[in-house]
């Protein structure tokens, strides 16, 4: 299977970092939802955040898995 279509397995350290990314984005989602009106601009901001989160997680999951000792 082409590596771009394959599911990337992550190790415990990568999973920890992915969870930290998700937690930080979650706080920002909450802040925007609390402080901004529900309108097109807010919707676009949230969509762009979702995209940024996706790419951050994808970046971690595509790292070469180092040999664990």
C-alpha positions, 0 to 999 in steps of 0.5 A: 500500500502506498505510504500516503494511504496507510494508517500510521502507527504511533508509539507511546511517546508520539501518542502523548504528544498527540494528546497534548496537541489535542488538549491545547486545541480543545482549550482554544476551541472553547475560548473562541466559542465563549468569546466570539459570536456564532457567525461565518468568521467564527466558523471559518476560524474554527475550521482553520483550527481543525485543519491546523490540528489535523496537520499537527497530529499528522506530522507527529504520526508520520515521524519515523518511529525510533527503535525503543530500547 
